[in-house]
Amino acid sequence: METPKAKRMAHPHVLHGDERPDDYYWLRDRHDPEVIRYLEEENRYYEDVMRPLEPLSGRLYQEMIARIPDVEIKVPAQDGGYYYYSRMEKDLQYPLYARKRAENRDQLEGAPEDIFLDLNALAEDGGYLSVTMQRMSPDHTRLAYLENRDGTDQYTLYVKEAATGVLLPDRIANVFIDDSMEWDAAGHHLFYITVDESQRPYRLWRHRVGGTEADVLLYEETDITFSLRVGKSRSGRFLFLKSENKTTDETRYLAADQPLHPFQLLDARQRGILYDVEHWGDDFLIRTNEGARNFRLLRCPVQDPAKAAREELFPYDDTRYLQEIYPFREALLLAGRQDGLTQLWMYRGGTLTQLSWDEPLFTVSVGENRSYETTEALIQYESLLTPKTTFGLDLLRGARVRLQEAPVSGDYAPSHYRQERLWATAEDGSAVPMVAVYRAGLLDQGPAPLILHGYGSYGANSDPHFDPIRLPLLDLGVMLVTAQVRGGSEMGHSWYEDGKLLQKRNTFSDFITAAQDLIQRGYTTPARLAARGGSAGGLLMGAVANMAGHLFQAIAPSVPFVDVVTTMLDATIPLTSLEWDEWGNPEEPAYYAYMKSYSPYDNVEAKSYPHMLVTTGLNDPRVAYWEPAKWVARLRAAKTDDHVLLLKTNMGAGHFGASGRFNHLKELAASYAFILDKLGIGAE
């Protein structure tokens, strides 16, 4: 099949005395039949080029499926008289959510199972399905959940009777994807957040379940750079409404047993001040970066907290980055980072104790704990070699009991593999961490095929975790490495600050440094090196393709954010106004010039590029399909090589690709097949 070629229509952008040509701007109009025809032509070209790789992708898919256990059951979490858990069976696309009535964990075996939500039944038509939030009413009789069928961030709120499964007439559209609904203390009212035309969560409403009166608008966030989220304290006593952007927070609170009262403001927003609020005993706990770049923890009485004196629970330590607060009646758990790794601390009786672990490289987190009253907190541990392991932490004595290790189907021995932490030296002398996993003895054979992954935005971390799905790749002799570049928070909050706004190029140079380091170590060569990243990680892939494409044989960006300047100039695009504190507002000349210097679409050149597979979703509200479509069109017209360039658009999904486990694995297997083929690894 002939390579698709998009038509060119002159459309210059002029700002700050600078002109940016955009000959593929016309691809933005998804209602234009010619746009759809072009995307479908690219899809046919993708299918044609990928057809010879079907044996390889099919083999990878089957080997991935073989690694799925017959059944995966999460450790049940106690809440009142029930233990709640999810169960995933091998032949199902989606999980089942269930509970058992029991007084303690010893009574669970043999207790009847009550399945209160089966996503497979919801997805019987085989189309796209996403269910994000679930909230059981405090009396355990009704379930509220959010459902979406088109891949956007606009969800519908449903309420059902937990025991019978009967849907109530209450049905609310246009609810945000997450952190957007909570019950009051009695289970009579739901608080929920809706989105505006740009899909920004901006309004908080109160709905009386079963009522006929109109829902009540409680708060509207009028600053387009802020968004709303609502949550409940772990004690269940308070609701918290947060207005936030990337640099500033503002929180309001309401007693959950007084749903008809107004929310009260805790601390008014101050530029650059971030804070979270929780409830513990007679106090509010406030995690804040005021006077502490890696956050300190304060307490103050719940009575008139805006005026009450505040005190630190324990002295601030600049090497300890506090990220989450988990209050229980008997103790307080804190999650954060130190020495570049996730860490947990327990605070009880005025003493802060850090939990220790045996492996030098790991990820640890607080699990799903539904009860504030419990004396057993669920915590989760994993590494690149150790499957996710759930421990019960005794909050009175600090002892840990292993409750479950996630099963791995097929032969798996950790001793057959190696995990390693590496450090590369960036251009400015910063030490950039990398985490690697590979088959034992692989490097004895010389440079290996290697896939380098990166993200590096929003302070999100790329921590070492166990994934049985990657075992087929490791067994083929592929090394997998994640570069923990600036823009994430792996090395503390300043690691994030050093990879955003006018320091964003650090993210890209860190990744290039990581690739160069791996080559210099002899771990791989440019002919055996590939890169993967999605969304903001897709921006990373696009920038690296322009800046140092010669280091890579293949690059696979998914839903890549590649037309940075154009998107950040258009506040009508979903979520754009919320992004200015991450990337900058190009209406300001300094940010415009800086963004343009790295924006992948604006920096395509007439030169050789690696083999590339670019994927997107037609309904993506976060990175519009037209960004990768325009980018691929410009690359096709400019590049001087004969390397493969593919664009695959999922015409019925959004930012997160296909829904359903098997559909997702098919997409993943195809992506890896493309990469492995370019690295010289075939189906046999």
N, C-alpha and C positions, 0 to 999 in steps of 0.2 A: 504494500500500500504506500502511496506517495505521502511524504511528510506533510502534515497540515501547515497551512500558511495563512495567518490572519491578515486581513486587509489593514491598510494604514490610512488613518484619517487625521490630518493635522489638528492638534488641539494643544496649543501652547498655554502653559501656566506662567503668569507674570506676577512677581511679588518682590519687594525690596530691590527693584531695579534689575532683577535676575529673571531669566526665562528658562523654563523647563519644558522641553517637548514631551508630549504624551500622545503618541500616535495611536495608542490602543485604548484610549479613554472610553471609546464606544462600547467596550466589553462590559461596562458597568451596568448596562440596562438589561437585566435578566428577563424583562418582558418583551424584548426584541427577539423575534423568531430567529434572526440571523445569529444572535449570540448563542442561543441554545443549539443551533445547528453546528456552530463552531465547536462548542464544548463536546457535543456528541461525536463530531469528527475526530477530535483529540482522543476521545474514549475508544473509538474504533481503532485508531492507530495504536493506542496502548494495548488493546487486546491482540492486535496483529503482531506487534513486536514481542509481546510476552508469551505468545502461544508456544514457541519452542522451549520456554522455561517451565511449562506446566508440569513435566515430570519432576523437576527440582522443587517447585513450589508445592506440588502435591505430596512429595515425600516429606518435606518439612512440616506441612500441615498434619499429616498422619502421625509423624513423630511427636509433634506438639500435643495432639489429641491423646496419644499413648501415655503422655506424662500427666494427664489429668486423673486424679484419683476417682474411684467409683463413687465416693461421696465425701464431701467436705462439710464438716459441721463446726461452726464457731463455738467456742466455750460459752455456755449460757451465762447471761448476766442477770442478777437478781433485781427485781423491782416489785416491792410489795409482796404479794403472795405468789408471784410468777417468776419464772426464769425465761428470759427472752434470748433467741438465737436465730441465726440464718442457716439454711441447709442448701447445699448445691450438689445435685446429682449429675453424674458424668454425661448423661444423654440429654440434659436440659440446657437450654440457652440462658436461662435466667434463674436466680435463686428463689427459694421459698423462705418466707419469714414466719416463724412459729414461736410457740411458748408452751411451757408446761407449768402446771400448778404444783408447787412443792414448798415445804418449809425450809429445806436446806438442800445442799448439793447432793447429799447421799440419797435423797428420795427421788432423784431425777430418773434413774434407770427404771423402766417399767411404767412410768407415769404416762398417761395418754397425751399425745401431741395435738395441739390446736394450731392449725395453719391459718393465720389471719390475713395473709397476703401472698398470693401466688402470681408472680409476674408472668409466668408462662401462660397462665389462663388469660391474662390481659393481652398477651401478644399472640393470640391464636391466629390472627389474620396474617402473621408473618411480616408485618411492616415494622417501621421504626418504633421503638418504645424506650422511653427513659423515665424512671421513677427515682426521684432524688430524695426529698425529705419524707420522713414518716414520723408522726407524733401521736403516741397513744395518749388518750385522755387520762388525767390523774386517777380516775376511778377504774381504768382499764376496760371500759365498755365500748369506747369508740376510737376508731383510727382515722386520723387525717393524713392524707398523703398528696404529693404533687406528681402529676403525670404530664408527659409531653409526647407528641406523635410526629413532630416534623424536624426536630434537631435544633430548634431555636431555644432561646432562654426564657420564653414565655410558656408558663406551665398552668395547668388547671388544677385547682384544689378540690379534692373529693373527700367526703366523710362517709364512713361505713360503720355498721354495727360489727364489732369485733367477733362476737359469738356466732352470728348468723351469716355474715358477709353481705347483708343487704345494704345497698347504697342509699344514703339519705338524699332528699331533694337538694340539700345544700351543695352548690357547685359554683365555684368562683374562678373566673378566667383571668388571664394576664398577671399571674403571680410570678414573682422572680424565682429563678432556678434553685436558690439555696439560702439558708439563714433568713428565711422569709415568713415563717409562721410558728406560732406557739399557742398553747392553751392557757386559759386562766387556771386558778387553783381548783375550781369546782368542776371544770370541764363543760361549762355552759357557753363560754365565749372563745372564739378564735381571733387572734391578732395576726394580720397578714400584710405583706408588702407587695404593691403592684409597681409596674414599670411604665415609663413614659414612652413616647414615640421612638426614642433612641435606645430603648430597652434599658434605661437607667432605673434602678430601684429607687423610687422617690416618694411614695406615699404609704403611710401606715393606716390600716383600717381595723375596726372592731366589728365582728360578726357574731350575732347570737344564733347558735346552732338550733335549727328548727323554727327560728323566728320568721315573721313575715315583714318586719320593718326593714327599712333601708339600712345598709351598713353605714357605720359612722366613720368619717374621715378624722383621724386623730392628729396627724402631723404630715406636713408636706415639706420636703427639702427643696428649696428654691435655688440653691447654688448648684449650677450644673456640673461643678467639679467634685461634688460630694454625692455619695450614695448612702442608702439606709440598709441596716440589717437588724433583726430582732432576735433575741435569745432569752433564755430563762436561766436563772442561777441553778447550780447543781442541787441546792437545797429545795428548789421549787418555790421559794418564798417571794422571789422578785422577778419581774420582767425587765429586760434592758433593751433600750432602743439606741442604736449607735448611728451617728452621722459620721462619715469618714471619707478621706481620700488617702493618697499614699503618704502624706506627711502630717496630717492633722486628724484628731479624733474629738468627738463630743458625745457624751452618754447621758441619757435620761433613764429614770428608773420608776417602777410602779410596783406596789405590793400586789402579788398575784391574786390575793383574796379580795382585792378591791378593784375589780376590772372597770368599773364605771368612773373611777377617779382619774384625774389628769396625770400624765407623766411629769416627773420633776427633773429639772436639770441638775446634774452633779457639778461638772466643771465646764464652763463655756470654752469653745474652741479657741486655741491659741496656735498660730502658725508654727509648725515644727514640733508641736507637743503631741505625742501619741500616748494613749492610755486605755487599759482594759479594766473592767470592774467585775468582781465576783462577791459572793456573800459567804461569810463563815462565822457561825455563832452570832455574836451581837455586833459584828463589824462588817463593813465593806472592805474588801481587799482591792488595792489599786496598783496595777503594774504600769509603770510610767517611765518614759525616757527623759523626763524633766530633770536635768542635772546628772544624767546617767545614760550614756550612749547605748549601753547594753541592758538597760532597764533595771530598776530597783522595785521593791515591793513595800507598799505602805498599807497601814490599816487605819480606819477611823470608824467611829460609831455610826450605826445606821440612822440614828436620830439626828436630823439636820446635818448631814455629812458635808454639805458645801461649806459650812462654817466651822465644823469641828476640827480640832487639832489632829495632825497625822503623824504617825511614827513609823519608822522602819521596823520590819519584823526581824531582820538580820542585816549586818553590814553589807554594803554594796561591794561587789568584786568585779572589776572591769574586765577580767578574763572570763567571766561567767555571763552568758547571754541568756536571760530569762525570756521564755516565749509563751508559755501557757501555765494557767493556774487551775488546779483540780482540788477543790475543798471537799473533804469528808468530815463527818462529825468528829472523828477521833484524831485526824491528822490531815496535813496538807501535802499534796504532791505537786511538785513543780517540774516542768519539762523545759529543756533548753539545750544549750550547746556549750561545750568547753573543749579546748584542744582540737577543734575541728570536727568533733563527733557529737552526736546526740547524747544527752545525759538526763537522768532523773534524780531528783532530790526529794527526801521526805523531811517535813518540818513537824516536830511534835515536842511539846514540853519545852519550847524555847530553844531547841537544838535542831540544826540543819545537817542532815546526813546524806551524802552522795552514795547512790547504789553503784556497786562495782560489778565488773563482768570479766570473763576469762579471756575472750578473744581481743586482739589489739584493734580490730576493725569490726564495727557493728552498728546497728541502728536499734534504738530502744524507744518505746512510746507508751503512753497510758492507753489502755484498751477501752472498750465500750463498757462504761460503768454507769448503770442507771440509778443506783441507790446512793443517796447521801448518807444514809444510816449505816451502811454495811461496814464491817471491820475487815473485809477482804477486798482489796482493789485488784482488778485485772490489769496486768501490764504485759506488753509484747516485746519480744526480742528476736532479732534475726541478723544474719550477716550474709555475705555473698555465698557462703558455704553452708550456713545453718538455716534450715527452714524456719518459718515463723513459729515461734514458741511462746505459748501463753503461760504466765506465772500468776499465781495468787499471792499477793503481798499482804502479809498480816500487818495491819495498820497499828496494832498495839505493841507488837514485839519486833517488827521489822523483818521477820523471817519470810523466805520465799519458798513456794511449793510449785514444782512444774506440773501444770494441769494438762497440757497438750502440746505436741509438736505436730505441725501440719504434715499430713502424709505426702509422700512422693511416690507416684506410681512408677513401676519399673525399677531397674537396678540403679541405685545411687549410693555412692560411698564418698563422703567428703574428702577422704584421703586421696582420691583420684584427681583432685582439683586444687588449685592454689588461688588465694586471694592476696592482694598486695596493695599497699599504699605507696604512691610515688609522688615526688615533688618536682615541678619544673620551675625554673627561674624566669619570671616575666621580664619584659623590657625595662621596667622601673625597679627591678630587684625583688619584687614581691614573690613569695613562694606560692605557687598554684598547686593545690592538691589534686591528685587523680586516684581513682580506685579501679583496680583491675582484677579480672577473674579469668582463668584459663586452665586448660587440661595440664596435669602434672607432666613434666618432661617436654612440653611443647617448645620451649625456647632452646632446648638442646639441639633442635633441628635447624636453627638459624631463624632469620626474620619470619614472622608469622603473619597470616592474614588477620587484620585487626579492624574492628569497628569502633570508632570514637564517638561518644554521645555527649551532647551538651545542651544546656538551657540558659541559665544565667540572667534571669529577670525577676522582678517583683519580690525579690528576697526569697524565692522558692528554692528549696534545697534538693540536691540530687544525691541522696544518701544510699549507702550500700544496702541492698535488700536481696532476698533469695527469690528466684523465679524459676520454677522447674521448666517453664516453656523455653528457656534459653539453653537447656542442656543439649538439645540436638545440635545447636551451633557450636558449643564448646567441644562436643564429641567429634565434630568435623575438623577440629583443629583451629577454630577461630578464637582470637583473644577479644574480650569485650572490656572496654575502658570508658569510664565516665570522667570527664574533666569538670571539676567543681570550680568553674570560672567565676570571676567577680560579676555581681548582679544577683547572685544567690546570697544566702546568709551562712554558708558553711563555716566561715571563719569569724562569724559575729556580724552584728548589724552594720558595722563599717564596711564589711565586704560587699554588702548590698549597696551602700551609699557610693562606693567607689566604682560601681558598674551601672550607673543610671545617669540620666540627664547629660551634662557636659563631660561626663567621664564614661559614657557608654562604650566607647571604642576599646576600653580595657577588656570588656567581655570578649570581643573578637580577637584582640591580640593575645589574650590569655589562652584561648583555644588554639590559635596558631602556634603559640609557644609549646603547648602540650603536644601537638602533633610533631613539631620539630624535635622535642625531647624524646618522644617514643622512637623516632627514626634514629636519632643519635645514639640511643641505648642499644640499637640493633634489634629492638623488639619487632620492627616492621620496616617497610620501605614504601615510598610513594605509590609504587605499582600494586602494593598489597594493603593499602590503607583506604578506608571508607569512613564516612561520617553520617550521623543521623541526628535529627532534632525536629521538634514540632512547635508550631505557634510562634512564641517569642524565640524558641529554639530554632524555628525555621528561619527567622530573621538572622540568627547566628549563622546558619548554614549558607544563606544567601550572601551575607557580608564576607564570609570566609571564601566562598567560591570566587568572589571578585578580588579579594585581597591576596589569597594564597591558594588558588585552585590547583596549582601545580603540585601541591603536596598530597593530593587525593586522587585516587582512581575513580571513585564514585561518591556521590552525595545524594541523600534521600531526605529532602525537606518535606514535612507534612504540615498542612494548613499554615504555610509560612507567611509571616507578617513582613512583606517585602516592599510595599509602596508607602514608606513611612511618612514622607512629607505630605503627600496628597491626602492620606487618611487623617493625619493629625490636624490638617487645615479644615476638615469637614466635620463640624459638630453635629450634623444630622445623621452621621454614621453611628450605629449602635456603639455605645460605651466610649466614644472618642474623648468626650470632655473629661471622663474619669482617668484618662491616660496622660494628661498633660504633666502631672507630677512625676510620672515615670520617665517620659521621653522629652518633655518640654513642649511649649506652644510655639510653633513655627511662625506665628504672627509676630514674634519677637525676632529681630534679625540674627541675633547670636545663635538662637536655637535652630532657626531655619538653615543657616550655613552649616552648622554642625551636623544636623540630621541629613542634609543633602550629601555630606561628605561620606556617609556610610550606607545610606538607603540603597538596598540591592538593585531596585528597579532603576534608580537614577544613575547607577554606576556601572551598568552593563557596558562592556567594551568589545571591540573587534579583536578577540584573542581566543585561545583555546580554553575550554572549560571541561571539568570532569564529566563522566557519565552521570546523568541526573534523572531521578524519578521524583516528580512533584505531585503531591496529592492534595485534594481540597474537597469541600462539601458545598453544594449549591445553597443550602439553607444556613450556612455558618453565620451567626450574628457577631462573632468576635473577630474573625479575620475573613472579610468578604471574599468569595470565590474569585472575584475579578482581580484581586492582587496577584495570586499565583498565575492566573490566566494571562494577565498583561505581561508579567515577568517572563513567562515561558515564550510568549509571542516575540518579545524583544530579544530574548536570548537566541531564538531560532534565526532571527534576521541578522544578528551581529556576530555570533560565534564563528570561528574559523576552522574548527575541527570537525571530524565526522563521528564524534561520540554520540551515544544515544541520549536523547532528551525526550522525556515522556511527561504528559500531564494526564492525571486520572481524577475526574470529578465524580464524586458520589452524588448522584442527582436526587437522592432522597434522604440525605443526612446532613448533619451540621458539623460543628467544631470537633466533635469527639469520634467521628467516623461511624461505622456501622454499629448498630446495637446488637446485643446478643453475643454470647461468648464465641460461638463457632464462626459467625460472620466476621467478628473482629480478628480471630485467628487466621482466617483465610486472607484477609487484607495484610496481616503481619507477615504471613508466610510468603506472599507475593513480593512484598518489599524486600525481605531478606533474600529471596531467590534472585531478584535483580542485582542486589549487592554482591552476593556470592559468585554469581556468574561473571561479573566484572572483575572479581578478585581471582578468578581462575578456578573456582570450585564448582564442579558439575554435579549432576544427579547421581552419578555412580561413586 
